[in-house]
Amino acid sequence: MSYSSHNLTDTIVALATPPGVGAIGVIRLSGPRAIAIVDAVFRGKKLAEQASHTVHLGTIRDEQDKLLDEVLATLFVGPRSYTGEHVVEVSCHGSDFIIRELIQLFIRQGARLAQPGEFTLRAFLNGRMDLSQAEAVADLIASSSAGSHTLAMQQMRGGFSHEIAALRQQLIDFASLIELELDFGEEDVEFANRSDLRILVERIQVVLRQLIDSFQLGNVIKQGVNTVIAGRPNAGKSTLLNALLNEERAIVSDIPGTTRDTIEEVLNIRGIQFRLIDTAGIREAEDTIEAMGVAKTLEKVRQSSLLVYVFDVVHTSPAEVRADLDKLALPGMHILIVANKMDLNPYTVFDHYFPAEPAAESATGFQPTAAAWVPIIAKAGMNIPHLKDKLYEAVLADKVSLDDTIVSNARHYEALEQSYQALASVLQGMATGVTSDFIAMDIRRALHHLGEITGEISTDDLLGNIFGKFCIGK
């Protein structure tokens, strides 16, 4: 996608509401001739004479004076608009035919179809928002939970941008002194105090590391948590899934091996989405289809960050439970051990299955804490709210507040890592006594990567990659 200066002086048009039949459709125009183009076909008040941020009722007629629709025209006079240009939003009836006719009419009057994300691109290029805020617009549109919505709103309001800009400015102040030293290279002068520079770089690294470490959590909030429900046949996995969702989503049967393929559903707990995956029971398969189901179970476990291991407290021995977890547990995975059918064996406790003796720990290779133990009666829904609390805590509780700055964009994460490494080179260079030109080069590299986040450093390829992922009308 090309973003030449010529293209960006055009007036663009696109449907801003989802395609398809609906009560209304909103067609957005932006550019120097947006008001004039609509005025040429709008029958009502003269839009060019009206105040910004006003709405006007009228009709749209084509070149042959044929009535196309009765509409509302909302006027935003630049620079007081989303894009910083003249913007007109035409609200018409939501017929595909009407929308198509109006857009074609505006094109004949001199507009062109907008490229994906071009409205937000213009907002960025006209200084209405920086690059990270522009990317947050796409995240906001795609948000499907309270957590991802909060994260996108925080970024769109510039919290992340302001933090990066402040760090970058402090580094620029020192960089200018280093660059000044290079101008007096033959005189061996030192304008930038090396001790102060080291303290600044270390302080910036601390902040960058916090932002980098927040990416895993930010990704969870944005994308949801892949959560596998696994265990032996008839442990109650499907019953548990139904209880968590409060609906009969999975088939429940006393016949072992009923679930042969994975079933995936989304559960929202306090604004965080958990992508629940009910899997085939782990056992020696009796036929090819069941064997494929067991293999898929193990594959899904490997792809997930949270494992809910369910077992039957009557028919599963402690040794079998530990053997299953040895097979399923992976480094870094959150694991909840759900003891099901507690009504049939109400005196079951954590210590029966995971004794504290070192011999037991070394025999299994996996030793959970009592905090991971959740006794339930899935069929009756007993302790399901507590299990939901445990799911939430396993991923989110006490780690960070949503009021903190959280990184959820992979491009930002990569730029922060690159900047951190460049600053590490600055510290290493000062420790080994390298010359100012090498220190300046590493500082420039750190500044470049920080600037990539907010858009002080950008290229056509970068802009094309970012805004090409937007919907057309945004």
C-alpha positions as CSV (number, residue, x, y, z in Angstrom):
1,M,0.0,0.0,0.0
2,S,1.4,3.4,-0.9
3,Y,0.9,6.5,1.2
4,S,2.3,9.2,-1.1
5,S,1.7,12.9,-0.2
6,H,-0.5,13.2,-3.4
7,N,-2.9,10.5,-2.2
8,L,-3.2,12.0,1.2
9,T,-4.4,15.3,-0.2
10,D,-7.4,13.5,-1.9
11,T,-10.8,13.4,-0.3
12,I,-11.6,9.9,0.7
13,V,-14.9,8.0,1.2
14,A,-15.9,4.7,2.8
15,L,-18.6,3.0,4.7
16,A,-17.9,3.4,8.4
17,T,-20.5,0.9,9.7
18,P,-20.3,-2.9,9.2
19,P,-21.4,-4.0,5.7
20,G,-24.8,-5.8,5.4
21,V,-28.4,-4.7,5.8
22,G,-29.2,-2.7,9.0
23,A,-31.3,0.2,10.2
24,I,-28.7,2.7,9.2
25,G,-25.4,3.0,7.4
26,V,-22.8,5.7,8.0
27,I,-20.7,6.9,5.1
28,R,-17.6,8.9,6.1
29,L,-15.8,11.4,3.9
30,S,-12.5,13.1,4.9
31,G,-10.3,15.6,3.0
32,P,-10.2,19.2,1.7
33,R,-13.3,18.8,-0.5
34,A,-15.4,16.6,1.8
35,I,-17.9,19.4,2.6
36,A,-18.1,20.6,-1.0
37,I,-18.6,17.1,-2.4
38,V,-21.6,16.4,-0.1
39,D,-22.9,20.0,-0.6
40,A,-23.1,19.4,-4.3
41,V,-25.7,16.6,-3.9
42,F,-27.3,17.5,-0.5
43,R,-30.7,19.2,-0.5
44,G,-31.1,21.1,2.8
45,K,-29.0,23.7,4.5
46,K,-25.8,24.8,2.8
47,L,-23.2,22.7,4.7
48,A,-20.3,25.0,4.0
49,E,-22.1,27.8,5.9
50,Q,-22.8,25.7,9.0
51,A,-20.9,25.4,12.2
52,S,-18.7,22.4,13.0
53,H,-20.2,19.5,15.1
54,T,-23.7,20.1,13.8
55,V,-26.2,17.6,12.3
56,H,-28.5,18.5,9.4
57,L,-31.5,16.7,7.9
58,G,-31.8,16.7,4.1
59,T,-32.0,14.5,1.0
60,I,-29.4,13.3,-1.4
61,R,-30.1,13.5,-5.1
62,D,-28.0,12.3,-8.1
63,E,-26.9,14.3,-11.2
64,Q,-30.3,13.7,-12.7
65,D,-32.0,15.1,-9.6
66,K,-33.2,11.6,-8.7
67,L,-34.0,11.2,-5.0
68,L,-31.7,8.5,-3.5
69,D,-32.4,8.8,0.2
70,E,-33.3,11.1,3.2
71,V,-30.2,11.4,5.3
72,L,-28.5,13.1,8.3
73,A,-25.3,14.9,7.5
74,T,-22.9,15.4,10.5
75,L,-20.3,18.1,10.0
76,F,-16.8,18.2,11.5
77,V,-14.8,21.2,10.2
78,G,-11.0,20.6,10.3
79,P,-8.9,20.6,12.3
80,R,-11.6,19.8,14.9
81,S,-12.2,16.3,13.6
82,Y,-11.0,12.7,13.9
83,T,-8.6,13.0,11.0
84,G,-7.8,16.7,11.5
85,E,-9.4,17.4,8.0
86,H,-12.9,18.4,7.0
87,V,-15.1,15.3,7.7
88,V,-18.7,14.7,6.8
89,E,-20.6,11.6,8.0
90,V,-23.7,10.8,6.1
91,S,-26.2,8.6,7.9
92,C,-28.5,6.9,5.5
93,H,-30.9,3.9,5.5
94,G,-28.9,0.7,5.8
95,S,-29.8,-0.8,2.4
96,D,-26.8,-2.2,0.5
97,F,-28.3,-0.6,-2.7
98,I,-28.6,2.8,-1.1
99,I,-25.1,2.7,0.4
100,R,-23.6,1.6,-2.9
101,E,-25.4,4.4,-4.8
102,L,-24.4,7.1,-2.4
103,I,-20.7,6.0,-2.4
104,Q,-20.6,5.9,-6.2
105,L,-22.2,9.3,-6.3
106,F,-19.6,10.8,-4.0
107,I,-16.8,9.2,-6.1
108,R,-18.3,10.8,-9.2
109,Q,-18.2,14.1,-7.4
110,G,-14.5,13.8,-6.8
111,A,-13.9,11.5,-3.8
112,R,-12.0,8.2,-4.0
113,L,-12.4,5.0,-2.0
114,A,-10.4,5.0,1.2
115,Q,-7.6,2.5,1.7
116,P,-7.7,0.3,4.8
117,G,-7.1,2.4,7.9
118,E,-6.6,5.6,5.9
119,F,-8.9,7.7,8.1
120,T,-6.8,6.8,11.2
121,L,-3.5,7.1,9.2
122,R,-4.5,10.7,8.4
123,A,-5.3,11.3,12.1
124,F,-1.7,10.2,12.8
125,L,-0.1,12.2,10.0
126,N,-2.0,15.3,11.0
127,G,-0.9,15.0,14.6
128,R,-4.3,14.0,16.0
129,M,-2.7,10.9,17.6
130,D,0.6,9.2,17.7
131,L,1.3,5.8,16.2
132,S,0.7,3.7,19.3
133,Q,-2.6,5.5,19.9
134,A,-3.6,4.8,16.3
135,E,-2.9,1.1,16.7
136,A,-5.0,1.2,19.9
137,V,-8.0,2.2,17.7
138,A,-7.8,-1.2,15.9
139,D,-7.4,-2.9,19.3
140,L,-10.5,-1.0,20.6
141,I,-12.6,-2.1,17.7
142,A,-11.5,-5.7,18.1
143,S,-11.9,-5.8,22.0
144,S,-14.2,-8.5,23.1
145,S,-13.8,-8.3,26.9
146,A,-13.7,-5.6,29.6
147,G,-10.0,-6.2,30.1
148,S,-9.0,-5.8,26.4
149,H,-11.3,-2.7,26.2
150,T,-9.7,-1.1,29.2
151,L,-6.2,-1.8,27.8
152,A,-7.1,-0.3,24.4
153,M,-8.7,2.8,25.9
154,Q,-5.7,3.4,28.1
155,Q,-3.3,3.2,25.1
156,M,-5.6,5.3,22.9
157,R,-5.6,8.0,25.5
158,G,-1.8,8.1,25.3
159,G,-0.7,6.7,28.7
160,F,1.8,4.4,27.1
161,S,2.9,7.1,24.6
162,H,3.5,9.7,27.2
163,E,5.7,7.3,29.2
164,I,7.8,6.4,26.2
165,A,8.0,10.0,25.1
166,A,9.3,11.1,28.5
167,L,12.0,8.4,28.5
168,R,13.0,9.3,25.0
169,Q,13.3,13.0,25.8
170,Q,15.6,12.4,28.7
171,L,17.8,10.3,26.5
172,I,17.7,12.9,23.7
173,D,19.0,15.5,26.2
174,F,22.0,13.4,27.0
175,A,22.5,12.4,23.4
176,S,22.8,16.0,22.3
177,L,25.7,16.5,24.7
178,I,27.4,13.3,23.4
179,E,27.0,14.6,19.8
180,L,28.4,17.9,20.9
181,E,31.5,16.1,22.2
182,L,32.0,14.6,18.7
183,D,32.1,18.1,17.2
184,F,35.1,18.8,19.6
185,G,36.7,15.4,19.1
186,E,40.2,16.7,18.7
187,E,40.0,18.7,21.9
188,D,39.2,15.8,24.2
189,V,36.3,17.5,26.0
190,E,33.5,15.8,27.9
191,F,30.1,17.6,28.1
192,A,28.0,14.6,29.1
193,N,28.8,13.5,32.7
194,R,29.4,9.7,32.4
195,S,28.2,9.0,35.9
196,D,24.9,10.8,35.3
197,L,24.5,9.1,31.9
198,R,24.9,5.7,33.5
199,I,22.3,6.5,36.2
200,L,19.9,7.7,33.5
201,V,20.4,4.6,31.3
202,E,19.9,2.2,34.2
203,R,16.8,4.1,35.3
204,I,15.3,3.9,31.8
205,Q,16.2,0.2,31.6
206,V,14.2,-0.5,34.8
207,V,11.1,1.1,33.2
208,L,11.7,-0.7,29.9
209,R,12.1,-4.0,31.7
210,Q,8.8,-3.5,33.5
211,L,7.1,-2.7,30.2
212,I,8.7,-5.7,28.5
213,D,7.7,-8.0,31.3
214,S,4.1,-6.8,31.2
215,F,3.7,-8.0,27.6
216,Q,2.8,-11.6,28.6
217,L,0.0,-10.3,30.7
218,G,-1.0,-7.8,28.1
219,N,-1.3,-10.5,25.5
220,V,-3.4,-12.5,27.8
221,I,-5.8,-9.6,28.4
222,K,-6.0,-8.9,24.7
223,Q,-6.1,-12.4,23.2
224,G,-7.6,-14.4,26.1
225,V,-6.2,-17.4,28.0
226,N,-6.0,-20.8,26.3
227,T,-7.3,-23.2,29.0
228,V,-7.4,-26.9,28.6
229,I,-9.7,-29.2,30.6
230,A,-7.9,-32.6,30.7
231,G,-8.2,-35.8,32.7
232,R,-9.2,-39.5,32.4
233,P,-12.4,-40.7,30.8
234,N,-15.5,-40.2,33.0
235,A,-13.6,-37.8,35.3
236,G,-16.4,-35.2,34.6
237,K,-14.6,-32.9,32.2
238,S,-17.6,-32.3,30.0
239,T,-19.9,-31.9,33.1
240,L,-17.4,-29.3,34.4
241,L,-17.4,-27.4,31.1
242,N,-21.2,-27.3,31.2
243,A,-21.1,-26.1,34.8
244,L,-18.6,-23.3,34.0
245,L,-20.7,-22.1,31.0
246,N,-24.0,-22.7,32.8
247,E,-25.3,-24.5,29.7
248,E,-25.4,-27.9,28.2
249,R,-22.6,-27.4,25.7
250,A,-20.9,-30.8,25.9
251,I,-22.5,-34.3,25.7
252,V,-22.3,-36.0,29.1
253,S,-22.4,-39.8,29.3
254,D,-21.2,-42.7,31.6
255,I,-19.7,-44.4,28.6
256,P,-15.9,-43.8,28.6
257,G,-14.5,-42.0,25.6
258,T,-17.6,-40.0,24.8
259,T,-15.6,-36.9,24.0
260,R,-13.5,-37.8,20.9
261,D,-12.7,-34.4,19.6
262,T,-12.0,-31.1,21.4
263,I,-14.8,-28.7,22.2
264,E,-13.9,-25.0,22.5
265,E,-15.9,-22.3,24.3
266,V,-15.2,-18.8,25.7
267,L,-15.8,-18.0,29.4
268,N,-15.6,-14.4,30.6
269,I,-14.4,-14.0,34.2
270,R,-14.2,-10.4,35.5
271,G,-13.4,-9.1,32.0
272,I,-10.8,-11.7,31.1
273,Q,-11.6,-14.2,28.4
274,F,-10.7,-17.9,29.0
275,R,-10.8,-20.1,25.9
276,L,-11.9,-23.3,27.4
277,I,-11.0,-26.5,25.6
278,D,-12.7,-29.8,26.6
279,T,-10.6,-32.7,25.5
280,A,-10.8,-36.4,25.0
281,G,-10.0,-38.5,28.1
282,I,-6.4,-39.6,28.6
283,R,-6.2,-43.5,28.5
284,E,-5.1,-46.3,26.3
285,A,-7.4,-45.8,23.3
286,E,-9.6,-48.7,22.2
287,D,-9.9,-47.5,18.5
288,T,-8.2,-45.3,16.0
289,I,-10.7,-42.4,16.4
290,E,-10.3,-42.3,20.2
291,A,-6.5,-42.5,19.8
292,M,-6.6,-39.4,17.5
293,G,-8.6,-37.7,20.2
294,V,-6.1,-38.5,22.9
295,A,-3.2,-37.3,20.7
296,K,-5.1,-34.0,20.0
297,T,-5.6,-33.6,23.8
298,L,-1.9,-33.8,24.4
299,E,-1.3,-31.3,21.5
300,K,-3.8,-28.8,23.0
301,V,-2.2,-29.1,26.4
302,R,1.2,-28.2,24.8
303,Q,-0.4,-25.1,23.2
304,S,-2.1,-23.8,26.4
305,S,-0.9,-21.7,29.3
306,L,-3.5,-23.0,31.8
307,L,-4.3,-26.6,32.6
308,V,-7.4,-27.7,34.5
309,Y,-6.7,-31.3,35.4
310,V,-9.9,-33.0,36.5
311,F,-10.0,-36.4,38.3
312,D,-12.6,-38.7,39.9
313,V,-11.9,-38.9,43.6
314,V,-13.5,-42.4,43.8
315,H,-11.9,-44.2,40.9
316,T,-8.5,-42.5,40.5
317,S,-5.7,-43.4,42.8
318,P,-3.0,-40.9,44.0
319,A,-0.4,-42.7,41.9
320,E,-2.6,-42.3,38.8
321,V,-3.2,-38.6,39.4
322,R,0.6,-38.0,39.8
323,A,1.3,-40.0,36.7
324,D,-1.2,-38.0,34.7
325,L,0.3,-34.7,35.9
326,D,3.8,-35.9,35.1
327,K,2.6,-36.5,31.5
328,L,0.7,-33.2,31.2
329,A,2.7,-30.6,33.2
330,L,4.9,-28.3,31.2
331,P,7.4,-25.7,32.5
332,G,5.8,-22.3,33.2
333,M,2.2,-23.7,32.9
334,H,-0.4,-22.7,35.5
335,I,-2.1,-25.9,36.7
336,L,-5.3,-26.3,38.8
337,I,-6.1,-29.8,40.2
338,V,-9.8,-30.3,40.3
339,A,-11.0,-33.1,42.6
340,N,-14.5,-34.0,41.2
341,K,-17.4,-36.1,42.6
342,M,-16.6,-35.0,46.2
343,D,-20.1,-36.1,47.3
344,L,-19.0,-39.7,46.7
345,N,-15.8,-39.4,48.8
346,P,-16.2,-36.2,50.9
347,Y,-13.1,-36.8,53.1
348,T,-10.7,-36.5,50.2
349,V,-8.0,-33.9,50.9
350,F,-4.9,-32.6,49.1
351,D,-2.4,-34.4,51.3
352,H,-3.8,-37.8,50.3
353,Y,-2.7,-37.3,46.7
354,F,0.4,-35.1,47.3
355,P,2.1,-36.1,50.5
356,A,4.9,-33.7,51.7
357,E,7.6,-36.4,51.9
358,P,10.6,-35.8,49.5
359,A,10.3,-39.3,48.2
360,A,6.8,-38.6,46.8
361,E,8.1,-35.4,45.1
362,S,11.0,-37.1,43.5
363,A,8.9,-40.0,42.3
364,T,6.5,-37.8,40.3
365,G,8.7,-34.8,39.3
366,F,5.8,-32.5,39.9
367,Q,4.7,-31.3,43.4
368,P,1.9,-28.7,43.4
369,T,0.9,-26.6,46.4
370,A,-2.5,-26.8,48.2
371,A,-3.5,-23.5,46.5
372,A,-3.9,-25.4,43.2
373,W,-6.3,-27.9,44.7
374,V,-10.0,-27.2,44.0
375,P,-12.6,-29.8,45.3
376,I,-15.9,-29.7,43.4
377,I,-19.1,-31.5,42.5
378,A,-19.5,-30.6,38.9
379,K,-22.9,-32.2,38.4
380,A,-24.4,-30.1,41.2
381,G,-22.3,-27.0,40.4
382,M,-20.7,-27.1,43.9
383,N,-17.7,-24.8,44.3
384,I,-17.8,-23.7,40.6
385,P,-17.6,-20.0,41.6
386,H,-14.5,-20.8,43.7
387,L,-13.0,-22.5,40.7
388,K,-13.7,-19.4,38.6
389,D,-11.9,-17.3,41.2
390,K,-8.9,-19.7,41.0
391,L,-8.8,-19.5,37.2
392,Y,-8.7,-15.7,37.4
393,E,-6.1,-15.7,40.2
394,A,-3.9,-18.2,38.3
395,V,-3.4,-15.7,35.5
396,L,-4.0,-12.2,36.8
397,A,-4.4,-11.6,40.6
398,D,-1.8,-9.6,42.4
399,K,0.4,-9.3,39.2
400,V,-0.6,-5.9,38.0
401,S,-3.4,-3.4,38.0
402,L,-5.1,-2.4,34.8
403,D,-4.3,1.1,35.8
404,D,-0.6,0.3,35.2
405,T,0.9,0.7,31.8
406,I,0.7,-2.7,30.1
407,V,2.2,-3.6,26.7
408,S,-0.1,-5.8,24.5
409,N,1.3,-5.0,21.0
410,A,3.9,-7.4,19.6
411,R,5.5,-4.6,17.6
412,H,5.9,-2.4,20.7
413,Y,7.3,-5.4,22.6
414,E,10.0,-6.0,19.9
415,A,10.9,-2.3,19.8
416,L,11.3,-2.1,23.6
417,E,13.5,-5.2,23.6
418,Q,15.7,-3.7,20.9
419,S,15.9,-0.4,22.8
420,Y,16.8,-2.2,26.0
421,Q,19.6,-4.1,24.3
422,A,21.0,-0.9,22.8
423,L,21.1,0.7,26.2
424,A,22.9,-2.4,27.6
425,S,25.5,-1.7,24.9
426,V,25.8,1.9,26.1
427,L,26.5,0.7,29.7
428,Q,29.0,-1.9,28.4
429,G,30.7,0.7,26.3
430,M,31.1,3.1,29.2
431,A,32.4,0.3,31.4
432,T,35.1,-0.6,28.9
433,G,36.0,3.0,28.1
434,V,35.0,3.1,24.4
435,T,35.0,6.4,22.6
436,S,32.1,8.9,22.4
437,D,31.2,8.0,18.8
438,F,30.4,4.4,19.8
439,I,28.3,5.5,22.8
440,A,26.5,8.0,20.5
441,M,25.8,5.2,18.0
442,D,24.2,3.0,20.7
443,I,22.1,5.9,22.0
444,R,20.9,6.7,18.5
445,R,19.9,3.0,18.1
446,A,17.9,3.1,21.4
447,L,16.2,6.4,20.4
448,H,15.3,4.9,17.0
449,H,13.5,1.9,18.5
450,L,11.7,4.0,21.0
451,G,10.7,6.4,18.2
452,E,9.3,3.5,16.2
453,I,6.6,3.0,18.9
454,T,5.1,6.5,18.9
455,G,5.9,7.2,15.2
456,E,8.7,9.7,15.4
457,I,10.6,7.1,13.3
458,S,8.4,5.6,10.7
459,T,8.6,4.3,7.1
460,D,6.0,3.7,4.4
461,D,6.5,0.0,4.8
462,L,5.8,0.2,8.6
463,L,2.7,2.4,8.1
464,G,1.4,0.1,5.4
465,N,1.8,-2.9,7.6
466,I,0.0,-1.2,10.5
467,F,-2.9,0.6,8.8
468,G,-3.4,-2.2,6.2
469,K,-4.9,-4.3,9.0
470,F,-7.6,-1.8,9.7
471,C,-11.1,-2.0,8.4
472,I,-11.7,0.2,5.3
473,G,-13.9,2.8,7.1
474,K,-11.5,3.4,9.9
